[in-house]
Amino acid sequence: MNNFYKAYFKRGLDIIFSIIGLIISIPIVAVVIILLFITGHRSFFFIQQRIGFKERPFNLIKIKTMLDMRHLDNLMDSDEKRLTKTGRLLRRFSLDEIPQLINVLKGDMSIVGPRPLLVEYLPLYSIEERKRHNVKPGITGWAQIKGRNLLKWDQKFKYDVWYVENQSLFLDLKIVLLTMKKIIISEGINAEGHATVEPFKG
C-alpha cells in the first residue's frame, strides 16, 4: 500500500490539492501584493534555485518578504535589515509559501516532504543527510511540525531522513493537519538570534 501511495497516489493528491489551493489563494495573493506595494516593495515574487528530488536543482517560487537593500560595496544587507514588517506578517502565517503550489503542480515539489534547501549546502551533507533527497521536497514536512526553524540542523536532518524512511498517506495527513495548527499559533518561525534561520555550515 505504501509503495503504491509513494509511486502514484501521492502525486495525484499533490496535483488535486495544488490546483484547489491555487484557485482559493488568488484573492489572498492579490491582497498580499497590494500590501507589499504599499510598504515599499516593487517586486513581489522571489525565485531561487534549490535542491530537489535526486539532488536535481529547481527554481523555488515564493512571495518576496525582503527588500533588495545593499551596502555601499554592493553586498546585500543582512536578513534582519531587509525583512519588512509586512514580510514578517507574511512569514508568521506562511503566506509567502503559497506560490510553491506552482512548484507542486509542476512536479518539482510535493505538499509534504523535507524542505528544499540552498544549492550551496549540497557539498556539506553527510551520506545519511543526503537521504533527504530520496523524495521530493515539500511545502511542509516532519521537521516543520517538530520545531521548524527552532530546530538545530542535525535535528532537522534526522527528522527529514526519518520521514523518507516512514512515508505514508496517514503520516502525510497528520503532517498537514499539524502544520495548520503550527501556522495558527505562529510557532517556530525564526531561529533564535536570526530573522529567519541560521545558515547551515556542515
C-alpha positions, -999 to +999 in steps of 0.1 A: +000+000+000+027+025+010+047+017-023+016+024-043+009+056-024+045+069-029+047+059-066+012+070-078-014+082-053+007+109-037+014+126-070-024+126-078-032+142-044-004+168-050-020+178-083-055+180-069-046+200-038-022+223-056-049+232-082-075+238-054-050+257-033-040+280-062-076+288-070-085+296-034-054+316-029-059+340-058-076+367-038-052+362-009-022+368-032-038+398-047-043+414-013-007+405-003+007+421-035-012+453-027+002+453+009+037+448-004+034+476-029+021+500-002+051+491+021+077+498-005+082+465-024+084+469-062+089+432-070+066+407-054+080+372-062+113+356-052+128+328-073+158+309-060+174+277-071+171+249-046+180+212-045+151+188-051+145+151-058+177+131-065+197+162-059+184+179-090+182+218-088+149+236-095+136+271-092+116+277-060+089+304-061+080+324-030+064+358-023+091+383-016+094+393+021+126+413+020+138+445+003+168+445-020+189+467+002+227+467-003+258+482+013+279+508-005+302+480-016+271+464-033+269+435-009+234+426+003+224+438+038+215+412+065+182+395+065+173+413+097+176+447+080+159+437+047+129+419+063+099+443+064+070+444+088+048+431+061+073+404+053+073+393+090+035+391+089+035+370+058+060+346+073+041+344+105+011+329+087+033+312+059+016+332+032+049+337+015+049+299+007+017+300-014+035+302-048+052+269-041+019+253-051+031+261-086+062+241-079+040+212-066+018+214-098+049+213-120+063+183-101+093+199-086+078+195-051+052+177-031+028+191-005+047+171+022+084+164+022+117+177+035+121+214+029+142+222-002+175+239+008+201+260-009+223+247-036+255+257-017+246+233+011+248+202-011+285+195-006+281+199+032+257+170+038+268+137+053+259+104+035+230+100+059+217+135+055+217+132+017+189+106+020+166+135+024+167+139-014+153+105-020+118+120-020+105+152-035+109+183-012+077+196+004+060+228+013+057+213+048+073+183+064+080+163+096+108+186+107+084+216+103+059+202+127+086+192+151+100+226+156+106+243+122+133+269+125+138+264+162+155+231+155+192+227+151+203+215+116+212+180+128+178+176+144+161+187+112+180+163+091+172+134+114+135+142+111+139+145+073+155+111+069+130+096+093+102+109+071+119+094+040+120+060+056+085+061+070+065+080+044+028+071+042-007+085+035-016+087+072+017+103+081+013+130+054-023+137+065-010+141+101+017+165+090-007+186+070-031+189+100-004+197+125+011+222+100-022+241+101-021+242+139+015+255+138+005+282+114-024+293+136-002+296+167+028+310+147+053+286+162+089+281+152+091+308+126+125+322+134+157+306+148+170+323+180+191+353+171+182+352+134+154+368+113+148+335+095+172+306+101+208+301+109+229+292+079+239+256+076+277+251+079+280+214+078 
